[in-house]
Amino acid sequence: MLFSTNPSARLLAAAMAVAVLAVPAAADVLNSNLQIDPGQTFELGGGQKGGFTVTGRNVGPVAVVVYGLAEGATAPVIRGTVAPGGAVDATFGPGEQALLRNTSTMEMARLKLKVSGDISALGMTYSANP
């Protein structure tokens, strides 16, 4: 029998449907223990259809500078500096790229981050600091 008139079976089916619908929302979050080599910049996003938010904490020994690079722009805009132990909370618009720059030429930068929003097609790469 495909359908049941049992109320508890319908309640279970409804609960399962809600659980399945909740999964895509949870999939829109990326947790990262990011490490950035000395003299490097981590590049996140650029060209995506929607915006995204980066939150977290600097758990390393060096400061990290956060920039935003709007689609079509030639120069990034500084969003702030995250000192060791400090928090980051930055939102980036559609097409915008987040740049997280290690300020040290000697020590690894470490951040514990959560990225949420339009993350399905976010590119991630590293480049040398200018």
Secondary structure, DSSP 8 states (H G I E B T S, - for coil): --S---HHHHHHHHHHHHHHHHHHHHTTEEEEEEEE-TTEEEEEE-S-SS-EEEEEEE-SSS-EEEEEE-TT-SS-EEEEEE-TT-EEEEEE-TT-EEEEEE--SSS-EEEEEEEEES-TT--EEEEE--
